[in-house]
Amino acid sequence: MNTLIIGAGGAGNIHARELAKRGYVVRILDRDIDRAQTLAEAIPGAVAAVGNDEGDYDLVVVAVPACAHREIVEAQHAQGRTVIVEKPLALYPEDAAAIAILPRVFIAESQCYSGEDGLDIARQAERLRDGALGMPVIWQIVASTVYRPQIWCDDLSIGGGAFLEGGVHMATTARVLFGAAVGWSGAVRCFSGGTGPDSGTIIIEYERGDMLSLSIYWGTRGCYEKTCAPLTGIAGLVGPEAVESWWPADNHAAMWRHLLKCIAGEAEPVATLAHAAGAVADVWRCYKTAGIQRKLAIEKASEIKNAFGKFCGTERNE
C-alpha cells in the first residue's frame, strides 16, 4: 500500500513511523520541504514528497491544521483514495459534517483505541450501558499542559483553541461512551494572549443524563516557551454506585492495528466520523455559551491550502 502523509509535524511523525514499521511505502509531504526531508531521513524506508508529486497513493493521512482538512480530504477522496484524518475532523461544524458523509474516510482518534486490541473504550461504553457504575455518569477531567501545544493551536482560525485542538479528544470519546449530546455550556478564557481559548471548563450533557466536565489549562507562558514540563491530567468516571479513575491514553499502535482492519473491511471503527463531527459541533456550542465567536482568517487558511496545491484540489500559487 503506497501511503502519503500530508504534514510533517508531531502527528505526521507518529503516523509515518507507525506505517513504516509495518512495511508500508511512506512518502511525506509538507509545505516546509526541509522539514519533510528531515523526517523522512529519520524513518527507514520513508522519502520526502514534493508539491507536484504524482504518486499513485492508496492511503492518504491528513495531519495539518484543522482549517485545511475539508479541502484536502475532499480532493483526495475524489481521487479514490482512502483517507485518515487527524483530529479534530475539521475546524468548523459544517466542514466536519461534509467530511462525515464520505466513505473510505476514518478519524485518527487514538484515545478511542487504548487497549491491546484497540477496543477498551468500546468495552467501557458497554459497561456504562449495562449500569456498572449506575446511571447517569459524570466524566470529570482536569488537564494541565498535557502536552506543549504548537503556537497555532491557540489561534481560533487555524487550530480552534485548546478545547477543539485538545479537548475534542474527550468530546469524541464521550460520544462513544454516552451517545448524542443534548446540552452545552462553557466558561473559557484566552490567558496566553491568543485568539483561541486556552483555559477554562466546558460541560456537555448527553441524552441519557450523563455529563462530560472538561477543564483545560494551557494558558501558562512556560507551556508555549517550552520551559515547563507537561503535567498529566486527572480523570474519573463518577456514577451513583461506583467511582473509577480512568484516563484514555494515546495508543497509536493499537489505533493503527484496528484502522488497518477497518480499511480492509474486517472491522468497524470505534470512533466514527459521526462521533468526530458531533464532537466538533459540541465544542463550538460550548464556545458560543462562553461568548467565543468564530474568527475567519481567510489569508491564514489559504496559506496552508495553497502550500499543498493539487492535494487540496487547488493550483499551487507560486
C-alpha positions as protocol buffer text, in pm:
chain_id: "A"
residue {
  index: 1
  type: MET
  ca { x: 0 y: 0 z: 0 }
}
residue {
  index: 2
  type: ASN
  ca { x: 151 y: 334 z: -106 }
}
residue {
  index: 3
  type: THR
  ca { x: 92 y: 592 z: 165 }
}
residue {
  index: 4
  type: LEU
  ca { x: 119 y: 971 z: 164 }
}
residue {
  index: 5
  type: ILE
  ca { x: 149 y: 1161 z: 492 }
}
residue {
  index: 6
  type: ILE
  ca { x: 43 y: 1525 z: 444 }
}
residue {
  index: 7
  type: GLY
  ca { x: 205 y: 1721 z: 726 }
}
residue {
  index: 8
  type: ALA
  ca { x: 544 y: 1655 z: 886 }
}
residue {
  index: 9
  type: GLY
  ca { x: 464 y: 1786 z: 1233 }
}
residue {
  index: 10
  type: GLY
  ca { x: 412 y: 1587 z: 1552 }
}
residue {
  index: 11
  type: ALA
  ca { x: 110 y: 1389 z: 1429 }
}
residue {
  index: 12
  type: GLY
  ca { x: 259 y: 1325 z: 1085 }
}
residue {
  index: 13
  type: ASN
  ca { x: 574 y: 1196 z: 1255 }
}
residue {
  index: 14
  type: ILE
  ca { x: 373 y: 945 z: 1459 }
}
residue {
  index: 15
  type: HIS
  ca { x: 169 y: 815 z: 1166 }
}
residue {
  index: 16
  type: ALA
  ca { x: 469 y: 790 z: 934 }
}
residue {
  index: 17
  type: ARG
  ca { x: 657 y: 579 z: 1189 }
}
residue {
  index: 18
  type: GLU
  ca { x: 360 y: 353 z: 1264 }
}
residue {
  index: 19
  type: LEU
  ca { x: 305 y: 278 z: 896 }
}
residue {
  index: 20
  type: ALA
  ca { x: 673 y: 244 z: 804 }
}
residue {
  index: 21
  type: LYS
  ca { x: 738 y: -13 z: 1076 }
}
residue {
  index: 22
  type: ARG
  ca { x: 455 y: -219 z: 928 }
}
residue {
  index: 23
  type: GLY
  ca { x: 633 y: -227 z: 595 }
}
residue {
  index: 24
  type: TYR
  ca { x: 427 y: 32 z: 408 }
}
residue {
  index: 25
  type: VAL
  ca { x: 583 y: 261 z: 149 }
}
residue {
  index: 26
  type: VAL
  ca { x: 563 y: 607 z: 309 }
}
residue {
  index: 27
  type: ARG
  ca { x: 604 y: 944 z: 142 }
}
residue {
  index: 28
  type: ILE
  ca { x: 594 y: 1263 z: 349 }
}
residue {
  index: 29
  type: LEU
  ca { x: 466 y: 1596 z: 215 }
}
residue {
  index: 30
  type: ASP
  ca { x: 496 y: 1925 z: 398 }
}
residue {
  index: 31
  type: ARG
  ca { x: 488 y: 2289 z: 291 }
}
residue {
  index: 32
  type: ASP
  ca { x: 832 y: 2309 z: 454 }
}
residue {
  index: 33
  type: ILE
  ca { x: 1030 y: 2082 z: 222 }
}
residue {
  index: 34
  type: ASP
  ca { x: 1327 y: 2073 z: 458 }
}
residue {
  index: 35
  type: ARG
  ca { x: 1109 y: 1953 z: 744 }
}
residue {
  index: 36
  type: ALA
  ca { x: 966 y: 1676 z: 527 }
}
residue {
  index: 37
  type: GLN
  ca { x: 1315 y: 1571 z: 424 }
}
residue {
  index: 38
  type: THR
  ca { x: 1442 y: 1571 z: 784 }
}
residue {
  index: 39
  type: LEU
  ca { x: 1154 y: 1350 z: 898 }
}
residue {
  index: 40
  type: ALA
  ca { x: 1194 y: 1114 z: 602 }
}
residue {
  index: 41
  type: GLU
  ca { x: 1563 y: 1069 z: 676 }
}
residue {
  index: 42
  type: ALA
  ca { x: 1477 y: 969 z: 1033 }
}
residue {
  index: 43
  type: ILE
  ca { x: 1236 y: 692 z: 928 }
}
residue {
  index: 44
  type: PRO
  ca { x: 1376 y: 384 z: 748 }
}
residue {
  index: 45
  type: GLY
  ca { x: 1217 y: 345 z: 407 }
}
residue {
  index: 46
  type: ALA
  ca { x: 1041 y: 685 z: 407 }
}
residue {
  index: 47
  type: VAL
  ca { x: 1101 y: 951 z: 145 }
}
residue {
  index: 48
  type: ALA
  ca { x: 1004 y: 1316 z: 112 }
}
residue {
  index: 49
  type: ALA
  ca { x: 743 y: 1411 z: -148 }
}
residue {
  index: 50
  type: VAL
  ca { x: 723 y: 1745 z: -330 }
}
residue {
  index: 51
  type: GLY
  ca { x: 428 y: 1965 z: -419 }
}
residue {
  index: 52
  type: ASN
  ca { x: 398 y: 1833 z: -776 }
}
residue {
  index: 53
  type: ASP
  ca { x: 436 y: 1470 z: -673 }
}
residue {
  index: 54
  type: GLU
  ca { x: 226 y: 1242 z: -896 }
}
residue {
  index: 55
  type: GLY
  ca { x: 244 y: 929 z: -681 }
}
residue {
  index: 56
  type: ASP
  ca { x: -27 y: 666 z: -707 }
}
residue {
  index: 57
  type: TYR
  ca { x: -138 y: 656 z: -344 }
}
residue {
  index: 58
  type: ASP
  ca { x: -379 y: 409 z: -188 }
}
residue {
  index: 59
  type: LEU
  ca { x: -388 y: 578 z: 153 }
}
residue {
  index: 60
  type: VAL
  ca { x: -352 y: 945 z: 250 }
}
residue {
  index: 61
  type: VAL
  ca { x: -308 y: 1064 z: 608 }
}
residue {
  index: 62
  type: VAL
  ca { x: -406 y: 1428 z: 668 }
}
residue {
  index: 63
  type: ALA
  ca { x: -205 y: 1574 z: 957 }
}
residue {
  index: 64
  type: VAL
  ca { x: -215 y: 1950 z: 901 }
}
residue {
  index: 65
  type: PRO
  ca { x: -402 y: 2222 z: 1097 }
}
residue {
  index: 66
  type: ALA
  ca { x: -778 y: 2174 z: 1103 }
}
residue {
  index: 67
  type: CYS
  ca { x: -856 y: 2477 z: 888 }
}
residue {
  index: 68
  type: ALA
  ca { x: -734 y: 2290 z: 576 }
}
residue {
  index: 69
  type: HIS
  ca { x: -885 y: 1948 z: 646 }
}
residue {
  index: 70
  type: ARG
  ca { x: -1202 y: 1967 z: 437 }
}
residue {
  index: 71
  type: GLU
  ca { x: -1031 y: 2077 z: 115 }
}
residue {
  index: 72
  type: ILE
  ca { x: -759 y: 1815 z: 138 }
}
residue {
  index: 73
  type: VAL
  ca { x: -991 y: 1531 z: 237 }
}
residue {
  index: 74
  type: GLU
  ca { x: -1242 y: 1606 z: -38 }
}
residue {
  index: 75
  type: ALA
  ca { x: -970 y: 1635 z: -302 }
}
residue {
  index: 76
  type: GLN
  ca { x: -804 y: 1309 z: -200 }
}
residue {
  index: 77
  type: HIS
  ca { x: -1135 y: 1127 z: -164 }
}
residue {
  index: 78
  type: ALA
  ca { x: -1227 y: 1236 z: -519 }
}
residue {
  index: 79
  type: GLN
  ca { x: -912 y: 1055 z: -637 }
}
residue {
  index: 80
  type: GLY
  ca { x: -1050 y: 729 z: -496 }
}
residue {
  index: 81
  type: ARG
  ca { x: -806 y: 716 z: -205 }
}
residue {
  index: 82
  type: THR
  ca { x: -874 y: 603 z: 150 }
}
residue {
  index: 83
  type: VAL
  ca { x: -817 y: 896 z: 386 }
}
residue {
  index: 84
  type: ILE
  ca { x: -724 y: 907 z: 755 }
}
residue {
  index: 85
  type: VAL
  ca { x: -784 y: 1248 z: 919 }
}
residue {
  index: 86
  type: GLU
  ca { x: -617 y: 1370 z: 1235 }
}
residue {
  index: 87
  type: LYS
  ca { x: -843 y: 1519 z: 1499 }
}
residue {
  index: 88
  type: PRO
  ca { x: -1027 y: 1750 z: 1505 }
}
residue {
  index: 89
  type: LEU
  ca { x: -1215 y: 1631 z: 1197 }
}
residue {
  index: 90
  type: ALA
  ca { x: -1238 y: 1992 z: 1076 }
}
residue {
  index: 91
  type: LEU
  ca { x: -1223 y: 2342 z: 1218 }
}
residue {
  index: 92
  type: TYR
  ca { x: -1595 y: 2420 z: 1188 }
}
residue {
  index: 93
  type: PRO
  ca { x: -1905 y: 2201 z: 1233 }
}
residue {
  index: 94
  type: GLU
  ca { x: -2031 y: 2241 z: 875 }
}
residue {
  index: 95
  type: ASP
  ca { x: -1696 y: 2128 z: 735 }
}
residue {
  index: 96
  type: ALA
  ca { x: -1686 y: 1832 z: 972 }
}
residue {
  index: 97
  type: ALA
  ca { x: -2038 y: 1737 z: 867 }
}
residue {
  index: 98
  type: ALA
  ca { x: -1934 y: 1748 z: 499 }
}
residue {
  index: 99
  type: ILE
  ca { x: -1643 y: 1511 z: 567 }
}
residue {
  index: 100
  type: ALA
  ca { x: -1859 y: 1280 z: 779 }
}
residue {
  index: 101
  type: ILE
  ca { x: -2072 y: 1168 z: 482 }
}
residue {
  index: 102
  type: LEU
  ca { x: -1774 y: 1049 z: 276 }
}
residue {
  index: 103
  type: PRO
  ca { x: -1700 y: 675 z: 251 }
}
residue {
  index: 104
  type: ARG
  ca { x: -1343 y: 546 z: 288 }
}
residue {
  index: 105
  type: VAL
  ca { x: -1258 y: 820 z: 539 }
}
residue {
  index: 106
  type: PHE
  ca { x: -1159 y: 747 z: 901 }
}
residue {
  index: 107
  type: ILE
  ca { x: -1074 y: 963 z: 1203 }
}
residue {
  index: 108
  type: ALA
  ca { x: -736 y: 912 z: 1374 }
}
residue {
  index: 109
  type: GLU
  ca { x: -876 y: 929 z: 1726 }
}
residue {
  index: 110
  type: SER
  ca { x: -608 y: 744 z: 1922 }
}
residue {
  index: 111
  type: GLN
  ca { x: -770 y: 781 z: 2264 }
}
residue {
  index: 112
  type: CYS
  ca { x: -1057 y: 560 z: 2150 }
}
residue {
  index: 113
  type: TYR
  ca { x: -812 y: 275 z: 2087 }
}
residue {
  index: 114
  type: SER
  ca { x: -637 y: 230 z: 2420 }
}
residue {
  index: 115
  type: GLY
  ca { x: -645 y: -146 z: 2463 }
}
residue {
  index: 116
  type: GLU
  ca { x: -419 y: -416 z: 2324 }
}
residue {
  index: 117
  type: ASP
  ca { x: -676 y: -482 z: 2051 }
}
residue {
  index: 118
  type: GLY
  ca { x: -783 y: -119 z: 2036 }
}
residue {
  index: 119
  type: LEU
  ca { x: -1129 y: -172 z: 2182 }
}
residue {
  index: 120
  type: ASP
  ca { x: -1108 y: -77 z: 2550 }
}
residue {
  index: 121
  type: ILE
  ca { x: -1328 y: 231 z: 2504 }
}
residue {
  index: 122
  type: ALA
  ca { x: -1594 y: 24 z: 2329 }
}
residue {
  index: 123
  type: ARG
  ca { x: -1593 y: -217 z: 2624 }
}
residue {
  index: 124
  type: GLN
  ca { x: -1612 y: 73 z: 2868 }
}
residue {
  index: 125
  type: ALA
  ca { x: -1916 y: 203 z: 2679 }
}
residue {
  index: 126
  type: GLU
  ca { x: -2081 y: -139 z: 2713 }
}
residue {
  index: 127
  type: ARG
  ca { x: -2015 y: -139 z: 3088 }
}
residue {
  index: 128
  type: LEU
  ca { x: -2174 y: 203 z: 3123 }
}
residue {
  index: 129
  type: ARG
  ca { x: -2479 y: 95 z: 2923 }
}
residue {
  index: 130
  type: ASP
  ca { x: -2507 y: -210 z: 3147 }
}
residue {
  index: 131
  type: GLY
  ca { x: -2512 y: 14 z: 3456 }
}
residue {
  index: 132
  type: ALA
  ca { x: -2179 y: -96 z: 3607 }
}
residue {
  index: 133
  type: LEU
  ca { x: -2140 y: 246 z: 3776 }
}
residue {
  index: 134
  type: GLY
  ca { x: -2509 y: 319 z: 3797 }
}
residue {
  index: 135
  type: MET
  ca { x: -2668 y: 584 z: 3576 }
}
residue {
  index: 136
  type: PRO
  ca { x: -2619 y: 862 z: 3487 }
}
residue {
  index: 137
  type: VAL
  ca { x: -2241 y: 901 z: 3494 }
}
residue {
  index: 138
  type: ILE
  ca { x: -2023 y: 1212 z: 3516 }
}
residue {
  index: 139
  type: TRP
  ca { x: -1686 y: 1202 z: 3340 }
}
residue {
  index: 140
  type: GLN
  ca { x: -1479 y: 1470 z: 3511 }
}
residue {
  index: 141
  type: ILE
  ca { x: -1141 y: 1566 z: 3364 }
}
residue {
  index: 142
  type: VAL
  ca { x: -887 y: 1827 z: 3466 }
}
residue {
  index: 143
  type: ALA
  ca { x: -590 y: 1859 z: 3230 }
}
residue {
  index: 144
  type: SER
  ca { x: -297 y: 2098 z: 3270 }
}
residue {
  index: 145
  type: THR
  ca { x: -48 y: 2131 z: 2983 }
}
residue {
  index: 146
  type: VAL
  ca { x: -90 y: 1766 z: 2888 }
}
residue {
  index: 147
  type: TYR
  ca { x: 148 y: 1843 z: 2604 }
}
residue {
  index: 148
  type: ARG
  ca { x: 324 y: 2151 z: 2478 }
}
residue {
  index: 149
  type: PRO
  ca { x: 92 y: 2286 z: 2207 }
}
residue {
  index: 150
  type: GLN
  ca { x: 207 y: 2433 z: 1879 }
}
residue {
  index: 151
  type: ILE
  ca { x: 156 y: 2810 z: 1868 }
}
residue {
  index: 152
  type: TRP
  ca { x: -116 y: 2775 z: 1601 }
}
residue {
  index: 153
  type: CYS
  ca { x: -324 y: 2566 z: 1843 }
}
residue {
  index: 154
  type: ASP
  ca { x: -418 y: 2888 z: 2022 }
}
residue {
  index: 155
  type: ASP
  ca { x: -529 y: 3061 z: 1702 }
}
residue {
  index: 156
  type: LEU
  ca { x: -908 y: 3030 z: 1676 }
}
residue {
  index: 157
  type: SER
  ca { x: -898 y: 3048 z: 1295 }
}
residue {
  index: 158
  type: ILE
  ca { x: -633 y: 2776 z: 1249 }
}
residue {
  index: 159
  type: GLY
  ca { x: -642 y: 2529 z: 1537 }
}
residue {
  index: 160
  type: GLY
  ca { x: -954 y: 2635 z: 1724 }
}
residue {
  index: 161
  type: GLY
  ca { x: -805 y: 2674 z: 2071 }
}
residue {
  index: 162
  type: ALA
  ca { x: -736 y: 2420 z: 2344 }
}
residue {
  index: 163
  type: PHE
  ca { x: -1084 y: 2271 z: 2358 }
}
residue {
  index: 164
  type: LEU
  ca { x: -1103 y: 2200 z: 1986 }
}
residue {
  index: 165
  type: GLU
  ca { x: -740 y: 2100 z: 1936 }
}
residue {
  index: 166
  type: GLY
  ca { x: -702 y: 1907 z: 2263 }
}
residue {
  index: 167
  type: GLY
  ca { x: -1045 y: 1871 z: 2421 }
}
residue {
  index: 168
  type: VAL
  ca { x: -1211 y: 1726 z: 2111 }
}
residue {
  index: 169
  type: HIS
  ca { x: -1031 y: 1401 z: 2206 }
}
residue {
  index: 170
  type: MET
  ca { x: -1253 y: 1370 z: 2511 }
}
residue {
  index: 171
  type: ALA
  ca { x: -1562 y: 1510 z: 2338 }
}
residue {
  index: 172
  type: THR
  ca { x: -1532 y: 1240 z: 2071 }
}
residue {
  index: 173
  type: THR
  ca { x: -1469 y: 967 z: 2328 }
}
residue {
  index: 174
  type: ALA
  ca { x: -1764 y: 1090 z: 2534 }
}
residue {
  index: 175
  type: ARG
  ca { x: -1994 y: 1042 z: 2233 }
}
residue {
  index: 176
  type: VAL
  ca { x: -1868 y: 683 z: 2204 }
}
residue {
  index: 177
  type: LEU
  ca { x: -1937 y: 636 z: 2575 }
}
residue {
  index: 178
  type: PHE
  ca { x: -2260 y: 831 z: 2619 }
}
residue {
  index: 179
  type: GLY
  ca { x: -2427 y: 881 z: 2280 }
}
residue {
  index: 180
  type: ALA
  ca { x: -2575 y: 1204 z: 2146 }
}
residue {
  index: 181
  type: ALA
  ca { x: -2526 y: 1535 z: 2326 }
}
residue {
  index: 182
  type: VAL
  ca { x: -2826 y: 1749 z: 2429 }
}
residue {
  index: 183
  type: GLY
  ca { x: -2680 y: 2033 z: 2640 }
}
residue {
  index: 184
  type: TRP
  ca { x: -2375 y: 2259 z: 2622 }
}
residue {
  index: 185
  type: SER
  ca { x: -2218 y: 2522 z: 2847 }
}
residue {
  index: 186
  type: GLY
  ca { x: -1876 y: 2675 z: 2895 }
}
residue {
  index: 187
  type: ALA
  ca { x: -1664 y: 2933 z: 3075 }
}
residue {
  index: 188
  type: VAL
  ca { x: -1335 y: 2975 z: 2888 }
}
residue {
  index: 189
  type: ARG
  ca { x: -1058 y: 3236 z: 2863 }
}
residue {
  index: 190
  type: CYS
  ca { x: -764 y: 3335 z: 2640 }
}
residue {
  index: 191
  type: PHE
  ca { x: -490 y: 3377 z: 2900 }
}
residue {
  index: 192
  type: SER
  ca { x: -189 y: 3337 z: 2671 }
}
residue {
  index: 193
  type: GLY
  ca { x: -282 y: 3632 z: 2451 }
}
residue {
  index: 194
  type: GLY
  ca { x: -402 y: 3425 z: 2156 }
}
residue {
  index: 195
  type: THR
  ca { x: -741 y: 3438 z: 1987 }
}
residue {
  index: 196
  type: GLY
  ca { x: -847 y: 3087 z: 2088 }
}
residue {
  index: 197
  type: PRO
  ca { x: -945 y: 2989 z: 2443 }
}
residue {
  index: 198
  type: ASP
  ca { x: -661 y: 2809 z: 2621 }
}
residue {
  index: 199
  type: SER
  ca { x: -809 y: 2770 z: 2971 }
}
residue {
  index: 200
  type: GLY
  ca { x: -1145 y: 2708 z: 3133 }
}
residue {
  index: 201
  type: THR
  ca { x: -1420 y: 2448 z: 3152 }
}
residue {
  index: 202
  type: ILE
  ca { x: -1682 y: 2313 z: 2916 }
}
residue {
  index: 203
  type: ILE
  ca { x: -1973 y: 2092 z: 3019 }
}
residue {
  index: 204
  type: ILE
  ca { x: -2162 y: 1869 z: 2777 }
}
residue {
  index: 205
  type: GLU
  ca { x: -2478 y: 1680 z: 2874 }
}
residue {
  index: 206
  type: TYR
  ca { x: -2598 y: 1364 z: 2697 }
}
residue {
  index: 207
  type: GLU
  ca { x: -2939 y: 1219 z: 2619 }
}
residue {
  index: 208
  type: ARG
  ca { x: -2930 y: 956 z: 2895 }
}
residue {
  index: 209
  type: GLY
  ca { x: -2837 y: 1214 z: 3160 }
}
residue {
  index: 210
  type: ASP
  ca { x: -2460 y: 1157 z: 3152 }
}
residue {
  index: 211
  type: MET
  ca { x: -2221 y: 1452 z: 3161 }
}
residue {
  index: 212
  type: LEU
  ca { x: -1868 y: 1543 z: 3048 }
}
residue {
  index: 213
  type: SER
  ca { x: -1697 y: 1810 z: 3258 }
}
residue {
  index: 214
  type: LEU
  ca { x: -1369 y: 1905 z: 3091 }
}
residue {
  index: 215
  type: SER
  ca { x: -1126 y: 2160 z: 3230 }
}
residue {
  index: 216
  type: ILE
  ca { x: -810 y: 2251 z: 3037 }
}
residue {
  index: 217
  type: TYR
  ca { x: -530 y: 2490 z: 3136 }
}
residue {
  index: 218
  type: TRP
  ca { x: -283 y: 2567 z: 2860 }
}
residue {
  index: 219
  type: GLY
  ca { x: -250 y: 2936 z: 2936 }
}
residue {
  index: 220
  type: THR
  ca { x: 92 y: 2934 z: 3102 }
}
residue {
  index: 221
  type: ARG
  ca { x: 377 y: 3120 z: 2940 }
}
residue {
  index: 222
  type: GLY
  ca { x: 618 y: 2837 z: 3016 }
}
residue {
  index: 223
  type: CYS
  ca { x: 395 y: 2596 z: 2825 }
}
residue {
  index: 224
  type: TYR
  ca { x: 442 y: 2785 z: 2499 }
}
residue {
  index: 225
  type: GLU
  ca { x: 803 y: 2878 z: 2568 }
}
residue {
  index: 226
  type: LYS
  ca { x: 877 y: 2511 z: 2646 }
}
residue {
  index: 227
  type: THR
  ca { x: 1030 y: 2596 z: 2981 }
}
residue {
  index: 228
  type: CYS
  ca { x: 790 y: 2388 z: 3191 }
}
residue {
  index: 229
  type: ALA
  ca { x: 734 y: 2016 z: 3190 }
}
residue {
  index: 230
  type: PRO
  ca { x: 392 y: 1891 z: 3077 }
}
residue {
  index: 231
  type: LEU
  ca { x: 167 y: 1776 z: 3360 }
}
residue {
  index: 232
  type: THR
  ca { x: -71 y: 1488 z: 3308 }
}
residue {
  index: 233
  type: GLY
  ca { x: -439 y: 1533 z: 3379 }
}
residue {
  index: 234
  type: ILE
  ca { x: -661 y: 1356 z: 3625 }
}
residue {
  index: 235
  type: ALA
  ca { x: -993 y: 1198 z: 3536 }
}
residue {
  index: 236
  type: GLY
  ca { x: -1269 y: 998 z: 3692 }
}
residue {
  index: 237
  type: LEU
  ca { x: -1593 y: 832 z: 3594 }
}
residue {
  index: 238
  type: VAL
  ca { x: -1837 y: 907 z: 3875 }
}
residue {
  index: 239
  type: GLY
  ca { x: -2161 y: 711 z: 3898 }
}
residue {
  index: 240
  type: PRO
  ca { x: -2425 y: 666 z: 4171 }
}
residue {
  index: 241
  type: GLU
  ca { x: -2291 y: 321 z: 4262 }
}
residue {
  index: 242
  type: ALA
  ca { x: -1916 y: 346 z: 4196 }
}
residue {
  index: 243
  type: VAL
  ca { x: -1628 y: 574 z: 4102 }
}
residue {
  index: 244
  type: GLU
  ca { x: -1342 y: 479 z: 3871 }
}
residue {
  index: 245
  type: SER
  ca { x: -1019 y: 658 z: 3795 }
}
residue {
  index: 246
  type: TRP
  ca { x: -980 y: 627 z: 3424 }
}
residue {
  index: 247
  type: TRP
  ca { x: -790 y: 808 z: 3152 }
}
residue {
  index: 248
  type: PRO
  ca { x: -796 y: 710 z: 2783 }
}
residue {
  index: 249
  type: ALA
  ca { x: -431 y: 713 z: 2684 }
}
residue {
  index: 250
  type: ASP
  ca { x: -299 y: 775 z: 2335 }
}
residue {
  index: 251
  type: ASN
  ca { x: -214 y: 439 z: 2181 }
}
residue {
  index: 252
  type: HIS
  ca { x: -133 y: 496 z: 1816 }
}
residue {
  index: 253
  type: ALA
  ca { x: -10 y: 139 z: 1767 }
}
residue {
  index: 254
  type: ALA
  ca { x: -346 y: -2 z: 1877 }
}
residue {
  index: 255
  type: MET
  ca { x: -529 y: 258 z: 1668 }
}
residue {
  index: 256
  type: TRP
  ca { x: -340 y: 165 z: 1351 }
}
residue {
  index: 257
  type: ARG
  ca { x: -384 y: -208 z: 1410 }
}
residue {
  index: 258
  type: HIS
  ca { x: -758 y: -154 z: 1422 }
}
residue {
  index: 259
  type: LEU
  ca { x: -781 y: 110 z: 1147 }
}
residue {
  index: 260
  type: LEU
  ca { x: -597 y: -114 z: 902 }
}
residue {
  index: 261
  type: LYS
  ca { x: -855 y: -385 z: 974 }
}
residue {
  index: 262
  type: CYS
  ca { x: -1129 y: -127 z: 910 }
}
residue {
  index: 263
  type: ILE
  ca { x: -971 y: -29 z: 577 }
}
residue {
  index: 264
  type: ALA
  ca { x: -962 y: -398 z: 481 }
}
residue {
  index: 265
  type: GLY
  ca { x: -1329 y: -435 z: 574 }
}
residue {
  index: 266
  type: GLU
  ca { x: -1250 y: -669 z: 863 }
}
residue {
  index: 267
  type: ALA
  ca { x: -1368 y: -443 z: 1148 }
}
residue {
  index: 268
  type: GLU
  ca { x: -1568 y: -129 z: 1226 }
}
residue {
  index: 269
  type: PRO
  ca { x: -1408 y: 184 z: 1376 }
}
residue {
  index: 270
  type: VAL
  ca { x: -1465 y: 257 z: 1744 }
}
residue {
  index: 271
  type: ALA
  ca { x: -1470 y: 633 z: 1683 }
}
residue {
  index: 272
  type: THR
  ca { x: -1678 y: 703 z: 1373 }
}
residue {
  index: 273
  type: LEU
  ca { x: -1689 y: 1016 z: 1158 }
}
residue {
  index: 274
  type: ALA
  ca { x: -2029 y: 1087 z: 1314 }
}
residue {
  index: 275
  type: HIS
  ca { x: -1873 y: 1082 z: 1662 }
}
residue {
  index: 276
  type: ALA
  ca { x: -1592 y: 1311 z: 1548 }
}
residue {
  index: 277
  type: ALA
  ca { x: -1818 y: 1556 z: 1364 }
}
residue {
  index: 278
  type: GLY
  ca { x: -2053 y: 1571 z: 1660 }
}
residue {
  index: 279
  type: ALA
  ca { x: -1763 y: 1648 z: 1892 }
}
residue {
  index: 280
  type: VAL
  ca { x: -1656 y: 1946 z: 1677 }
}
residue {
  index: 281
  type: ALA
  ca { x: -2012 y: 2080 z: 1696 }
}
residue {
  index: 282
  type: ASP
  ca { x: -2018 y: 2018 z: 2073 }
}
residue {
  index: 283
  type: VAL
  ca { x: -1707 y: 2229 z: 2132 }
}
residue {
  index: 284
  type: TRP
  ca { x: -1838 y: 2518 z: 1923 }
}
residue {
  index: 285
  type: ARG
  ca { x: -2172 y: 2510 z: 2106 }
}
residue {
  index: 286
  type: CYS
  ca { x: -1982 y: 2536 z: 2435 }
}
residue {
  index: 287
  type: TYR
  ca { x: -1774 y: 2820 z: 2290 }
}
residue {
  index: 288
  type: LYS
  ca { x: -2093 y: 3003 z: 2197 }
}
residue {
  index: 289
  type: THR
  ca { x: -2228 y: 2985 z: 2553 }
}
residue {
  index: 290
  type: ALA
  ca { x: -1891 y: 3123 z: 2670 }
}
residue {
  index: 291
  type: GLY
  ca { x: -1911 y: 3417 z: 2430 }
}
residue {
  index: 292
  type: ILE
  ca { x: -1642 y: 3294 z: 2190 }
}
residue {
  index: 293
  type: GLN
  ca { x: -1729 y: 3391 z: 1833 }
}
residue {
  index: 294
  type: ARG
  ca { x: -1580 y: 3241 z: 1519 }
}
residue {
  index: 295
  type: LYS
  ca { x: -1297 y: 3440 z: 1363 }
}
residue {
  index: 296
  type: LEU
  ca { x: -1244 y: 3366 z: 996 }
}
residue {
  index: 297
  type: ALA
  ca { x: -889 y: 3434 z: 882 }
}
residue {
  index: 298
  type: ILE
  ca { x: -905 y: 3353 z: 513 }
}
residue {
  index: 299
  type: GLU
  ca { x: -545 y: 3453 z: 448 }
}
residue {
  index: 300
  type: LYS
  ca { x: -404 y: 3214 z: 708 }
}
residue {
  index: 301
  type: ALA
  ca { x: -615 y: 2923 z: 595 }
}
residue {
  index: 302
  type: SER
  ca { x: -538 y: 2995 z: 229 }
}
residue {
  index: 303
  type: GLU
  ca { x: -166 y: 2999 z: 301 }
}
residue {
  index: 304
  type: ILE
  ca { x: -184 y: 2642 z: 428 }
}
residue {
  index: 305
  type: LYS
  ca { x: -412 y: 2524 z: 150 }
}
residue {
  index: 306
  type: ASN
  ca { x: -210 y: 2685 z: -129 }
}
residue {
  index: 307
  type: ALA
  ca { x: 110 y: 2530 z: 4 }
}
residue {
  index: 308
  type: PHE
  ca { x: -27 y: 2184 z: -78 }
}
residue {
  index: 309
  type: GLY
  ca { x: -152 y: 2279 z: -425 }
}
residue {
  index: 310
  type: LYS
  ca { x: -336 y: 2000 z: -601 }
}
residue {
  index: 311
  type: PHE
  ca { x: -351 y: 1793 z: -282 }
}
residue {
  index: 312
  type: CYS
  ca { x: -613 y: 2048 z: -168 }
}
residue {
  index: 313
  type: GLY
  ca { x: -781 y: 2043 z: -506 }
}
residue {
  index: 314
  type: THR
  ca { x: -634 y: 2385 z: -592 }
}
residue {
  index: 315
  type: GLU
  ca { x: -349 y: 2507 z: -803 }
}
residue {
  index: 316
  type: ARG
  ca { x: -36 y: 2597 z: -615 }
}
residue {
  index: 317
  type: ASN
  ca { x: 35 y: 2971 z: -602 }
}
residue {
  index: 318
  type: GLU
  ca { x: 394 y: 3048 z: -695 }
}
